[in-house]
């Protein structure tokens, strides 16, 4: 496979993932190749390979008679993915603290946080930039961990709904107490930078795990607002059982 072919397949994966998470398909719905060929304007080969990759990621499931169906998620699936993310990012923070060799290695992390601190998070227009910087902050901690295996595990996990650091898109600004949760998140970031700089590995790990639970709190509030949940990528794939939702609190 040439580099061009690989890039073409990668772009098809991104487009397919996007339309699935937007709710163009319902959980349990079978996905056929031919309609996608017409919709995306690509041949069957990249479509087939993209579907196989999304099945490997966990967004699709094989259909007994061939092809794939869109996977549905329970709230427990989502809670577990957030908890796993916290464990892995905690490990990244710990390794970053243990493997830091120079104070200058934290320059990118500090720069990302300085830019986030300068953004008015209440502004809907600036919120996409904040999300981009937040993703870059978390990615930089993983880079500082210097563990390709850990990066691979997180990359795969982030393909699932609600697992990533900036999972609630387009914006959790409409949810109650948003400004307070953003304040806590910013405080976590500053403490993480300091813990890594000082080599406090255990504290950095616990901070990263606690930080990931902010995503869960966002989602717990979103679950109570069905219209908001439906606007979140992947929200339509989640089965919300009222009893399960209450038991998760």
C-alpha positions as a printed NumPy array, in Angstrom:
array([[  0.   ,   0.   ,   0.   ],
       [  1.402,   3.406,  -0.996],
       [  1.525,   6.404,   1.331],
       [ -1.15 ,   8.058,  -0.833],
       [ -3.445,   5.028,  -0.466],
       [ -2.929,   5.015,   3.29 ],
       [ -3.744,   8.73 ,   3.513],
       [ -6.881,   8.22 ,   1.408],
       [ -8.093,   5.443,   3.707],
       [ -7.307,   7.557,   6.768],
       [ -9.405,  10.419,   5.403],
       [-12.261,   8.003,   4.71 ],
       [-12.057,   6.71 ,   8.289],
       [-12.301,  10.267,   9.623],
       [-15.305,  11.091,   7.43 ],
       [-17.117,   7.883,   8.328],
       [-16.459,   8.324,  12.03 ],
       [-17.767,  11.875,  11.831],
       [-21.064,  10.988,  10.15 ],
       [-21.645,   8.107,  12.579],
       [-21.013,  10.287,  15.627],
       [-23.249,  13.012,  14.184],
       [-26.151,  10.588,  14.353],
       [-26.586,   9.816,  10.662],
       [-26.894,   6.165,  11.71 ],
       [-28.679,   4.748,  14.72 ],
       [-27.264,   2.186,  17.118],
       [-27.838,  -1.277,  15.669],
       [-28.29 ,   0.025,  12.121],
       [-26.535,  -1.898,   9.394],
       [-24.079,   0.032,   7.233],
       [-23.908,  -0.911,   3.56 ],
       [-20.909,  -0.13 ,   1.396],
       [-22.681,   0.988,  -1.784],
       [-24.604,   3.953,  -0.288],
       [-21.369,   5.14 ,   1.317],
       [-19.568,   4.928,  -2.025],
       [-22.149,   7.334,  -3.46 ],
       [-22.249,   9.578,  -0.39 ],
       [-18.487,   9.934,   0.044],
       [-17.448,   9.693,  -3.585],
       [-14.829,   7.001,  -3.032],
       [-14.475,   3.421,  -4.243],
       [-15.546,   0.343,  -2.29 ],
       [-12.008,  -0.623,  -1.273],
       [-11.288,   2.385,   1.004],
       [-14.864,   2.166,   2.319],
       [-14.414,  -1.491,   3.231],
       [-11.041,  -0.881,   4.877],
       [-12.398,   2.123,   6.763],
       [-15.328,   0.079,   8.083],
       [-12.938,  -2.62 ,   9.245],
       [-10.809,  -0.042,  11.045],
       [-13.841,   1.475,  12.786],
       [-14.868,  -2.011,  13.868],
       [-11.38 ,  -2.531,  15.273],
       [-11.733,   0.751,  17.18 ],
       [-15.052,  -0.4  ,  18.63 ],
       [-17.461,   1.996,  16.906],
       [-18.885,  -0.745,  14.672],
       [-19.638,  -4.45 ,  15.165],
       [-19.598,  -7.292,  12.619],
       [-23.039,  -8.331,  11.352],
       [-23.699, -12.121,  11.423],
       [-24.465, -12.319,   7.694],
       [-21.722,  -9.929,   6.636],
       [-20.975,  -6.249,   6.869],
       [-21.19 ,  -4.098,   9.986],
       [-23.698,  -2.472,  12.309],
       [-23.286,   0.661,  14.414],
       [-22.451,  -0.186,  17.988],
       [-24.649,   1.089,  20.79 ],
       [-23.299,   2.146,  24.173],
       [-24.749,   1.993,  27.661],
       [-23.919,   4.539,  30.317],
       [-21.778,   1.912,  32.025],
       [-19.754,   1.616,  28.8  ],
       [-19.2  ,   5.36 ,  28.878],
       [-18.321,   5.483,  32.583],
       [-15.827,   2.643,  32.043],
       [-14.186,   4.38 ,  29.085],
       [-13.752,   7.57 ,  31.131],
       [-12.307,   5.595,  34.042],
       [ -9.89 ,   3.785,  31.716],
       [ -8.86 ,   7.1  ,  30.224],
       [ -8.135,   8.426,  33.722],
       [ -6.007,   5.391,  34.502],
       [ -4.004,   5.715,  31.281],
       [ -3.576,   9.475,  31.53 ],
       [ -2.581,   9.03 ,  35.165],
       [  0.113,   6.647,  34.007],
       [  1.198,   9.223,  31.391],
       [  1.503,  11.952,  34.022],
       [  3.472,   9.657,  36.319],
       [  5.881,   8.634,  33.555],
       [  6.247,  12.268,  32.457],
       [  7.314,  13.191,  36.001],
       [  9.697,  10.245,  36.234],
       [ 11.249,  10.724,  32.798],
       [ 11.565,  14.505,  32.672],
       [ 15.18 ,  15.429,  31.906],
       [ 15.013,  19.196,  31.518],
       [ 12.783,  22.017,  32.762],
       [ 12.675,  23.277,  29.176],
       [ 10.771,  20.126,  28.208],
       [  7.725,  21.671,  29.903],
       [  7.778,  24.834,  27.761],
       [  5.112,  23.566,  25.342],
       [  2.858,  22.462,  28.193],
       [  3.186,  25.831,  29.92 ],
       [  2.574,  27.697,  26.66 ],
       [ -0.623,  25.744,  25.979],
       [ -1.909,  26.488,  29.46 ],
       [ -1.002,  30.196,  29.217],
       [ -3.07 ,  30.436,  26.032],
       [ -6.008,  28.659,  27.675],
       [ -5.787,  31.   ,  30.657],
       [ -6.12 ,  33.934,  28.269],
       [ -9.324,  32.696,  26.658],
       [-12.772,  33.757,  27.793],
       [-14.309,  30.313,  28.18 ],
       [-17.801,  31.789,  28.295],
       [-17.427,  32.904,  24.674],
       [-18.969,  30.421,  22.244],
       [-16.802,  31.844,  19.441],
       [-13.567,  31.153,  21.317],
       [-14.588,  27.795,  22.736],
       [-13.347,  25.721,  19.724],
       [ -9.876,  27.243,  20.22 ],
       [-10.022,  26.335,  23.904],
       [-10.874,  22.728,  23.009],
       [ -7.978,  22.593,  20.542],
       [ -5.547,  23.852,  23.16 ],
       [ -6.95 ,  21.469,  25.764],
       [ -6.4  ,  18.504,  23.439],
       [ -2.864,  19.746,  22.757],
       [ -2.197,  20.003,  26.518],
       [ -3.224,  16.406,  27.126],
       [ -1.338,  15.169,  24.066],
       [  1.804,  16.89 ,  25.305],
       [  1.662,  15.056,  28.637],
       [  1.45 ,  11.781,  26.707],
       [  4.447,  12.851,  24.602],
       [  6.42 ,  13.641,  27.762],
       [  5.659,  10.128,  29.045],
       [  7.881,   8.807,  26.212],
       [  5.82 ,   5.621,  25.843],
       [  4.685,   4.662,  22.325],
       [  2.647,   1.786,  23.761],
       [  0.72 ,   4.129,  26.037],
       [  0.105,   6.557,  23.179],
       [ -1.316,   3.733,  21.039],
       [ -3.675,   2.641,  23.823],
       [ -4.975,   6.181,  24.337],
       [ -5.363,   6.859,  20.606],
       [ -7.619,   3.841,  20.296],
       [ -9.65 ,   4.752,  23.382],
       [-10.201,   8.324,  22.178],
       [-11.994,   7.009,  19.095],
       [-14.978,   6.107,  21.296],
       [-17.632,   8.641,  22.318],
       [-16.967,  10.677,  25.465],
       [-13.558,   9.148,  26.197],
       [-11.408,  12.053,  25.019],
       [-10.335,  15.131,  27.016],
       [-12.648,  17.412,  24.978],
       [-15.462,  14.938,  24.581],
       [-18.396,  17.301,  25.08 ],
       [-18.623,  19.138,  21.792],
       [-20.021,  21.489,  20.54 ],
       [-19.924,  22.902,  24.051],
       [-20.79 ,  22.175,  27.662],
       [-21.245,  25.911,  28.242],
       [-25.017,  25.469,  28.511],
       [-24.723,  23.032,  31.385],
       [-25.1  ,  24.132,  35.019],
       [-22.004,  25.347,  36.885],
       [-19.877,  25.237,  33.719],
       [-17.639,  28.114,  34.835],
       [-16.858,  26.372,  38.133],
       [-15.889,  23.126,  36.404],
       [-13.655,  25.033,  34.007],
       [-12.   ,  26.735,  36.97 ],
       [-11.332,  23.351,  38.576],
       [-10.003,  21.978,  35.294],
       [ -7.59 ,  24.896,  34.925],
       [ -6.432,  24.415,  38.512],
       [ -5.788,  20.731,  37.79 ],
       [ -3.683,  21.687,  34.761],
       [ -1.499,  24.077,  36.741],
       [ -1.02 ,  21.535,  39.518],
       [ -0.121,  18.858,  36.943],
       [  2.564,  21.055,  35.415],
       [  4.021,  21.756,  38.848],
       [  3.895,  18.078,  39.911],
       [  5.652,  16.931,  36.735],
       [  8.259,  19.688,  37.067],
       [  9.012,  18.667,  40.655],
       [  9.086,  14.951,  39.836],
       [  6.124,  14.218,  42.126],
       [  5.052,  11.198,  40.106],
       [  2.373,   9.779,  42.415],
       [  0.701,  13.152,  42.884],
       [  0.743,  13.798,  39.132],
       [ -0.895,  10.42 ,  38.539],
       [ -3.684,  11.022,  41.059],
       [ -4.304,  14.519,  39.667],
       [ -4.676,  13.229,  36.112],
       [ -7.141,  10.558,  37.232],
       [ -9.199,  13.1  ,  39.152],
       [ -9.103,  15.489,  36.183],
       [-10.609,  12.882,  33.851],
       [-13.641,  12.625,  36.124],
       [-14.648,  16.154,  35.116],
       [-15.72 ,  14.619,  31.797],
       [-17.996,  12.257,  33.688],
       [-19.55 ,  15.154,  35.58 ],
       [-20.198,  16.974,  32.294],
       [-21.927,  13.897,  30.931],
       [-23.964,  13.225,  34.065],
       [-25.472,  16.69 ,  33.616],
       [-25.937,  16.207,  29.867],
       [-27.831,  12.946,  30.419],
       [-30.603,  14.944,  32.101],
       [-30.966,  17.126,  28.988],
       [-31.87 ,  14.842,  26.072],
       [-31.74 ,  17.655,  23.51 ],
       [-28.233,  18.601,  24.6  ],
       [-27.089,  14.976,  24.659],
       [-28.379,  14.504,  21.11 ],
       [-26.236,  17.459,  19.973],
       [-23.055,  15.845,  21.31 ],
       [-21.107,  13.611,  18.902],
       [-22.018,  10.016,  19.747],
       [-24.916,  11.044,  21.98 ],
       [-27.489,   9.267,  19.823],
       [-25.572,   5.987,  20.221],
       [-25.978,   5.957,  24.001],
       [-28.886,   4.199,  25.634],
       [-29.899,   6.157,  28.704],
       [-31.808,   4.05 ,  31.208],
       [-33.298,   6.297,  33.884],
       [-32.598,   3.812,  36.686],
       [-29.02 ,   3.264,  35.476],
       [-28.544,   7.019,  35.269],
       [-29.671,   7.484,  38.853],
       [-27.527,   4.593,  40.067],
       [-24.432,   6.153,  38.478],
       [-24.608,   9.229,  40.692]])
